[in-house]
């Protein structure tokens, strides 16, 4: 199986690509990565793969129809990781989120449709499309009630993909994951931001009262789940992917502080995010029952390994955190 991975120089896409090229996903024989290399696309994430003949990198935009059509014509499946993904940035300026997360999906789907073949298209989405839930967990039939421009754009991309499945018979599968963590995560996100701040002797900014709750999913578990969906997911279906570990922001802050050897004086409570969703929680029994997925990485183990990676890779994250220099 030859796969086009869009957004493959980013956090989740690069981890998936490395697993595939290194042989963990045996049915994938070749990977082409398409990435625009925006601020969150890091070319060095893939540098170790350059020596492999079955790996190709193309710098480009999923909104470039000619480039997309050319690449799609030579693969068997497309996994769309490409997205503008930071909620705070979407609140400041939503335009690029609509362009990439909705318009880019349309261009990918049109490219698949133009080949006249049944190439599989996986739209990698987020549990944020459900909105916020006070208790219980969303299943795949729960209504989409996004509350931020980011989550609204991801919901729009999903709906468009499903419309292509129903209208044109496109082989579409949608995944909705909970909060990811792991290595090579851009340092504006919660865990890498807090870890790198502490390594620099700074405080960690916690929104509001810190009681907002997220389910945490290690990126390796997420990649394994997507591979299972690639091979066995049913066309026209949605699969939630969870990590099974719900923590409030203040709880995870204290865990990071403890792991680095700092105390709670390093916490700085800041003004809450506009429209901040209180709690996310997905029911992932469907992918467990149909495809045999369950998370394998223990959260404490995964968090410790992630912290160690950032501690030992300042040369990777410092230029991203301070593109204009400190």
C-alpha positions in Angstrom: 0.0 0.0 0.0 1.4 3.4 -1.1 0.2 6.2 1.2 0.2 10.0 0.9 0.5 11.6 4.3 -0.4 15.2 4.3 1.0 17.4 7.1 3.6 14.7 7.5 6.3 17.0 8.9 4.0 18.0 11.9 3.7 16.3 15.2 1.3 13.4 14.6 2.0 13.0 10.9 5.8 12.7 11.3 5.4 10.1 14.1 3.0 8.1 11.8 5.4 8.3 8.9 8.4 7.2 11.0 6.5 4.2 12.3 5.5 3.3 8.7 8.9 3.6 7.1 10.6 1.8 10.0 8.4 -1.2 9.4 5.9 -1.0 12.3 3.0 -0.8 9.8 3.8 -3.7 7.5 1.1 -3.2 4.9 2.4 0.3 4.0 5.2 -0.1 1.4 5.9 3.5 0.6 5.1 6.9 2.0 5.0 10.3 0.3 4.8 13.3 2.7 3.2 16.5 1.5 3.8 19.4 3.9 3.7 23.2 3.5 6.3 23.6 6.2 4.4 26.4 8.1 5.5 27.3 11.6 4.5 23.8 12.9 5.8 21.7 10.1 9.4 20.8 10.9 11.5 19.3 8.1 14.0 17.8 10.5 11.3 15.6 12.0 11.7 13.4 8.9 15.5 13.7 8.4 16.2 10.2 9.6 14.0 8.8 6.7 15.9 10.4 3.8 18.0 7.3 3.3 15.0 5.2 2.5 14.0 4.6 -1.1 10.3 4.2 -0.2 10.1 7.7 1.4 9.5 10.9 -0.5 9.1 14.4 0.8 7.3 17.1 -1.2 7.1 20.7 0.0 3.6 21.9 -0.9 0.1 22.9 0.1 -3.0 20.8 0.2 -4.7 23.8 -1.3 -2.6 23.5 -4.4 -4.8 21.4 -6.7 -2.2 20.6 -9.3 0.3 19.3 -6.8 -2.3 17.3 -4.9 -3.8 15.7 -8.1 -0.3 14.7 -9.2 0.5 13.0 -5.8 -2.9 11.4 -5.3 -2.7 9.7 -8.7 0.2 7.5 -7.6 -0.9 6.3 -4.2 -3.5 3.9 -2.8 -4.6 5.9 0.2 -4.5 9.5 1.6 -4.2 10.2 5.4 -4.9 13.9 6.0 -3.1 15.2 9.0 -2.6 18.6 7.5 -4.4 21.3 9.5 -4.2 24.5 11.4 -4.7 23.2 14.9 -4.1 25.7 17.7 -7.3 27.0 19.3 -5.8 30.2 20.5 -4.5 31.1 17.0 -8.0 30.4 15.5 -9.5 32.9 18.0 -7.1 35.5 16.8 -7.4 34.8 13.1 -9.8 32.2 11.8 -9.2 32.7 8.0 -6.4 30.2 7.5 -8.2 27.6 9.5 -11.1 27.7 7.1 -8.8 27.7 4.1 -6.8 24.7 5.2 -9.2 22.7 7.3 -12.2 23.0 5.0 -10.9 24.1 1.6 -7.9 21.9 1.7 -10.1 18.9 2.4 -12.2 19.7 -0.6 -9.2 19.8 -2.9 -7.9 16.4 -1.6 -11.4 14.9 -2.1 -11.7 16.3 -5.6 -8.3 14.9 -6.4 -9.4 11.4 -5.3 -12.7 11.7 -7.2 -10.8 12.8 -10.4 -8.9 9.5 -10.5 -12.1 7.5 -10.6 -10.7 4.9 -8.2 -11.5 3.8 -4.7 -8.6 5.3 -2.9 -9.1 5.4 0.9 -9.3 8.8 2.5 -8.8 9.2 6.2 -9.8 12.5 7.7 -7.9 12.9 11.0 -10.2 15.0 13.2 -10.6 15.9 16.8 -12.9 15.3 19.8 -13.3 19.1 19.9 -16.0 18.9 17.2 -18.3 17.6 19.9 -18.1 20.7 22.0 -18.0 20.3 25.8 -19.5 17.5 28.0 -20.1 17.8 31.7 -20.4 14.1 32.4 -20.3 10.8 30.5 -18.5 10.4 27.1 -19.4 11.1 23.5 -19.9 8.2 21.1 -19.7 8.6 17.3 -23.5 9.4 17.1 -23.2 12.4 19.4 -24.1 15.7 17.7 -21.3 18.1 16.5 -21.4 21.3 18.6 -18.0 23.0 18.1 -17.3 26.0 20.2 -14.1 27.5 18.6 -13.2 28.6 15.1 -10.7 25.7 15.1 -13.2 23.0 16.0 -15.8 24.5 13.7 -13.3 24.3 10.8 -12.5 20.6 11.6 -16.3 19.8 11.8 -16.7 21.5 8.4 -13.9 19.3 6.9 -15.6 16.2 8.3 -19.0 17.0 7.0 -17.6 17.7 3.6 -15.7 14.4 3.5 -18.8 12.5 4.5 -20.8 14.3 1.9 -18.3 13.1 -0.8 -18.8 9.6 0.5 -22.6 9.8 0.2 -22.6 11.7 -3.1 -19.7 10.2 -5.0 -19.0 6.9 -3.1 -15.6 8.2 -2.0 -14.0 5.7 0.5 -13.9 8.1 3.5 -13.2 7.2 7.1 -13.1 9.9 9.9 -11.2 9.6 13.1 -11.7 11.8 16.2 -8.9 11.7 18.7 -8.5 13.1 22.2 -5.6 15.3 23.3 -2.3 13.9 22.0 1.1 14.1 23.7 4.6 12.8 23.0 7.9 13.8 21.3 8.2 16.4 18.5 5.1 18.3 19.7 5.2 22.0 18.8 6.0 24.0 22.0 2.8 26.1 22.0 0.8 23.1 23.1 0.1 22.5 26.8 2.5 19.8 27.8 5.5 20.9 25.7 4.8 24.6 26.7 4.8 23.8 30.4 7.8 21.5 30.2 9.9 23.9 28.2 8.9 26.9 30.3 10.0 25.0 33.4 13.3 24.0 31.8 13.9 27.7 31.1 13.1 28.7 34.7 9.8 30.3 33.8 6.3 29.9 35.2 3.6 27.8 33.6 0.4 29.6 32.5 -2.8 27.8 33.6 -6.1 29.0 32.1 -8.8 30.1 34.6 -8.9 27.8 37.6 -7.2 24.9 35.9 -10.2 22.6 36.3 -10.8 22.0 32.5 -10.5 18.3 31.8 -9.0 16.5 28.8 -8.4 12.8 27.9 -4.8 12.3 27.1 -3.6 10.0 24.2 0.0 9.1 23.5 0.9 9.9 19.9 2.2 6.3 19.3 -1.2 4.9 20.4 -2.9 7.4 18.0 -0.7 6.3 15.1 -1.5 2.6 15.8 -5.2 3.4 15.8 -5.0 5.2 12.5 -3.2 2.3 10.9 -5.9 0.0 12.1 -8.5 2.3 10.6 -6.6 2.4 7.3 -6.7 -1.3 7.0 -10.0 -2.3 8.5 -12.2 0.8 9.1 -15.6 0.8 7.4 -16.1 3.4 4.7 -18.5 6.1 5.7 -17.8 5.5 9.4 -16.4 7.6 12.3 -14.1 6.2 14.9 -13.3 7.9 18.2 -9.7 7.3 19.5 -9.1 7.9 23.2 -6.3 7.4 25.6 -8.3 6.5 28.6 -6.7 9.0 31.0 -8.8 12.0 31.9 -7.0 14.8 33.8 -7.7 18.4 34.7 -5.2 21.0 33.6 -4.2 21.6 37.2 -3.6 17.9 37.8 -1.4 17.6 34.8 0.4 20.8 35.8 1.2 19.3 39.2 2.4 16.0 37.5 4.8 17.9 35.3 6.1 20.0 38.2 6.7 16.9 40.2 8.5 15.1 37.4 10.8 18.1 36.8 11.4 18.7 40.6 9.5 22.1 40.9 6.8 23.2 43.3 3.4 24.8 42.7 4.8 28.3 43.1 5.7 28.0 39.4 2.0 28.0 38.5 0.6 31.3 37.1 -3.1 31.4 36.7 -4.0 33.5 33.7 -7.2 34.8 32.1 -9.3 31.9 30.7 -9.5 31.3 27.0 -12.6 32.7 25.3 -15.2 29.9 24.9 -13.0 27.5 26.7 -14.6 24.0 26.6 -14.8 22.5 30.1 -14.4 18.8 29.4 -13.7 16.4 26.5 -14.3 12.7 26.8 -14.7 10.1 24.0 -16.2 6.6 24.2 -13.8 4.6 22.0 -15.5 1.2 22.4 -16.4 1.1 18.7 -12.8 1.0 17.5 -12.0 -1.4 20.3 -14.7 -3.8 19.3 -14.4 -3.5 15.5 -10.6 -3.1 15.1 -9.1 -4.3 18.4 -7.6 -0.9 19.3 -6.7 -0.1 22.9 -4.1 2.3 24.2 -0.8 0.7 25.2 1.3 3.6 26.6 0.8 4.2 30.4 0.4 7.9 30.9 3.0 8.4 33.7 5.5 6.4 31.6 4.7 8.3 28.5 4.8 11.7 30.3 8.2 10.9 31.8 9.6 9.9 28.4 8.2 13.0 26.8 9.7 15.3 29.5 13.1 13.6 29.0 12.9 14.1 25.3 12.4 17.8 25.7 15.1 18.0 28.3 17.6 16.4 25.8 16.5 18.2 22.7 16.7 21.9 23.3 18.2 22.4 19.9 14.9 21.1 18.4 12.4 23.2 20.4 14.3 26.5 21.1 14.3 27.7 17.5 10.6 26.9 17.2 9.7 28.6 20.4 11.9 31.6 19.6 12.0 31.9 15.7 13.4 35.4 16.0 15.8 34.6 18.8 15.4 35.0 22.5 
